[in-house]
Amino acid sequence: MTSDSPAAARIGPFYVTQGIHNLRDYGGYRAGGGGRVKTGLLFRSGQHFEASEADLALVHALGIRTVIDLRGTSERTGFPCRRHPDFGAEVIAYDGETTNSPPHEGGGGRVEMTAQKARERMLAVYTRMPVNPAMIWVFREYFRALDANEGGSLVHCFAGKDRTGMAASLLLHVLGVHRDDYTAEFLLTNEAPTRAILERQSLPRMQAHFGTIDPEALHNLMGVLPEYIDTYIAKVEADHGSLDTYLEAILGVDGARKERLRAKLVA
């Protein structure tokens, strides 16, 4: 079965799942120089801790050969991913923590979480991400694996929106997709029909820290805003001059790797 099989039901770009948040194919975008990013090879999601048997069968049918788990050790230990009995993909993960303050963990003491505080917290996440040694390591491995490995890949974190969103955006940039288009792909998270799964996994702990969270603040924490990706890119440009320079000097995506990835993933 492929990702285009009738058995792989979708709602828009999202696969119909029971226990996986935000599972979708992030291919299909027009690439610079002609062609489009291939579909059926690049998948992204939240964690698979609550994956149902039907979800596991769906993921198995997608032909995924490489899984890049952007979560840290404590997240993987607390929320181990369920796997299909015939699961045989290579799993890449960082030995340590990849973030010191994920929004789904609460933290920072019991404070009133207003929409503005939620926004500021998320902007801080995106400002730190480009310089976080753990994220640099795992993003380098993401590009290395996509270059070296054949078959489909899945990149995911806890919620499948921040770390995962930037991984997908960086790859689409490398493949020549226009910034407007990969920003639109980044923002698709807000349309995911599986928000209840994410809330079930994270909201109780967030409320333990913050009490009742108003809807706008919750959207800022559980969704994404255009300024999140803009903040990441602005930090990169301030430190390195351009996204391409950062990709080459820090993430290992030199001209040769870029060409190999485009040959493999653009048709």
Order of alpha helices (4+ residues) and beta strands (2+ residues): beta-beta-beta-beta-alpha-beta-alpha-beta-alpha-alpha-beta-alpha-alpha-alpha-alpha-alpha-alpha-alpha
